[in-house]
Amino acid sequence: MVDAVGHERAEAGLHSIAAADFRHLSGELVRCAVIADREAGATWEQIGRPHGLSADAARARYGRARLLWPPPTPKD
């Protein structure tokens, strides 16, 4: 992607591929942040608030989050 930015024309579809990768990585970042916050003693209310979620919704969305290494790759 970095090489394509300096060129006048990027490979077709490259921007969409990069955006999909970024979306996956940002989701992983949020998941890791939730795990770290829970380990630090944060409540589900504290975790949900920045995401616009209630405590119950945050628990439902992230309550089963576990750290996996290597992280799973997105499916096509």
Secondary structure, DSSP 8 states (H G I E B T S, - for coil): -HHHHTSSS--TTHHHHHHHHHHHHHHHHHHHHHHHHHHTT--HHHHHGGGT--HHHHHHHHTT----SS------
